[in-house]
C-alpha cells in the first residue's frame, strides 16, 4: 500500500518584481511593478506603497492598491525620495521591493508647465517664439 502525504505550506509573498518609476513630475511620481515571483500559496490581496525622503530614517505609508501601478502625489519639488512596495496576502506582508536610488521630484527636461510661451511670428516652415 502506498500512502501519499502532501504538505501545503503557506507564507507571506515574496517582494514584488521590477519596481520602476514610470513618470516623474515636480509633485508626483508614478510607480509600476510586477507581481511577486512567489505569492506564498495565497492570493495577493493588495500592495502597500511607502515613501521615504532622502534625509529621513522612517518610511511613510502612501496608500494601498490592488493594481500594479500607483501615482504618489504631494511630493515637494526638488526633494529626493526612496519608494518601496510590498505585497500582502492572508498570511501577512512580505518583503518590499525598493528603488535602488533616490528619485528627485522634478519636471522632466526642466519643463515648467506654468511657463508661458509667446508666439512672435509664424511661417510655413516653423514659428518664432520668445
C-alpha positions as semicolon CSV with decimal commas, in nm:
position;residue;x (nm);y (nm);z (nm)
1;X;0,000;0,000;0,000
2;X;0,126;0,342;-0,098
3;X;0,033;0,640;0,116
4;X;0,096;0,987;-0,020
5;X;0,120;1,274;0,219
6;X;0,103;1,629;0,090
7;X;0,210;1,925;0,297
8;X;0,058;2,254;0,197
9;X;0,263;2,536;0,335
10;X;0,163;2,894;0,310
11;X;0,369;3,200;0,378
12;X;0,390;3,570;0,312
13;X;0,455;3,668;-0,050
14;X;0,799;3,748;-0,183
15;X;0,887;4,102;-0,292
16;X;0,717;4,247;-0,600
17;X;0,940;4,248;-0,907
18;X;1,065;4,521;-1,141
19;X;0,970;4,827;-0,934
20;X;1,009;5,115;-1,178
21;X;0,937;5,489;-1,171
22;X;0,746;5,533;-1,496
23;X;0,669;5,906;-1,476
24;X;0,823;6,173;-1,253
25;X;0,696;6,530;-1,217
26;X;0,762;6,816;-0,975
27;X;0,492;6,696;-0,736
28;X;0,421;6,330;-0,813
29;X;0,565;6,002;-0,931
30;X;0,400;5,704;-1,094
31;X;0,540;5,367;-0,991
32;X;0,483;5,037;-1,170
33;X;0,581;4,682;-1,071
34;X;0,517;4,317;-1,142
35;X;0,365;4,061;-0,903
36;X;0,592;3,867;-0,667
37;X;0,753;3,551;-0,802
38;X;0,604;3,364;-0,504
39;X;0,262;3,457;-0,364
40;X;0,320;3,236;-0,058
41;X;0,050;2,993;-0,167
42;X;-0,223;3,254;-0,114
43;X;-0,363;3,521;-0,343
44;X;-0,209;3,867;-0,309
45;X;-0,480;4,091;-0,162
46;X;-0,308;4,430;-0,201
47;X;0,017;4,618;-0,238
48;X;0,142;4,864;0,023
49;X;0,331;5,165;-0,117
50;X;0,563;5,367;0,105
51;X;0,795;5,664;0,058
52;X;1,094;5,800;0,247
53;X;1,264;6,132;0,200
54;X;1,636;6,101;0,129
55;X;1,744;6,252;0,463
56;X;1,485;6,070;0,679
57;X;1,508;5,735;0,857
58;X;1,143;5,634;0,869
59;X;0,911;5,518;0,594
60;X;0,566;5,670;0,548
61;X;0,279;5,470;0,402
62;X;0,132;5,643;0,098
63;X;-0,161;5,412;0,025
64;X;-0,260;5,059;-0,075
65;X;-0,374;4,933;-0,414
66;X;-0,491;4,614;-0,579
67;X;-0,330;4,711;-0,911
68;X;0,032;4,707;-1,031
69;X;0,069;5,084;-1,051
70;X;0,025;5,387;-0,827
71;X;0,073;5,760;-0,861
72;X;0,220;5,906;-0,544
73;X;0,100;6,268;-0,507
74;X;0,205;6,560;-0,287
75;X;0,581;6,540;-0,335
76;X;0,790;6,851;-0,283
77;X;0,970;6,976;-0,592
78;X;1,346;6,925;-0,566
79;X;1,325;6,676;-0,277
80;X;1,469;6,329;-0,320
81;X;1,267;6,020;-0,229
82;X;1,301;5,645;-0,200
83;X;0,997;5,425;-0,262
84;X;0,911;5,069;-0,173
85;X;0,624;4,832;-0,245
86;X;0,527;4,518;-0,052
87;X;0,259;4,258;-0,127
88;X;0,009;4,138;0,134
89;X;-0,179;3,808;0,140
90;X;-0,389;3,640;0,411
91;X;-0,073;3,533;0,597
92;X;0,089;3,877;0,614
93;X;0,302;4,141;0,444
94;X;0,602;4,015;0,252
95;X;0,940;4,168;0,179
96;X;0,940;4,502;-0,002
97;X;1,093;4,593;-0,335
98;X;1,276;4,927;-0,309
99;X;1,401;5,183;-0,557
100;X;1,777;5,148;-0,570
101;X;1,847;5,520;-0,596
102;X;1,678;5,832;-0,465
103;X;1,442;5,993;-0,715
104;X;1,421;6,372;-0,739
105;X;1,075;6,523;-0,774
106;X;1,111;6,746;-1,080
107;X;0,956;6,801;-1,418
108;X;1,126;6,607;-1,696
109;X;1,381;6,800;-1,902
110;X;1,337;7,108;-1,684
111;X;0,988;7,168;-1,819
112;X;0,776;7,404;-1,616
113;X;0,408;7,356;-1,701
114;X;0,327;7,710;-1,585
115;X;0,574;7,878;-1,824
116;X;0,423;8,096;-2,090
117;X;0,537;8,081;-2,449
118;X;0,467;8,380;-2,669
119;X;0,425;8,347;-3,043
120;X;0,607;8,627;-3,221
121;X;0,567;8,524;-3,583
122;X;0,488;8,219;-3,787
123;X;0,599;8,091;-4,125
124;X;0,521;7,793;-4,343
125;X;0,837;7,623;-4,222
126;X;0,805;7,699;-3,849
127;X;0,738;7,953;-3,578
128;X;0,942;8,213;-3,391
129;X;0,879;8,222;-3,016
130;X;1,015;8,428;-2,730
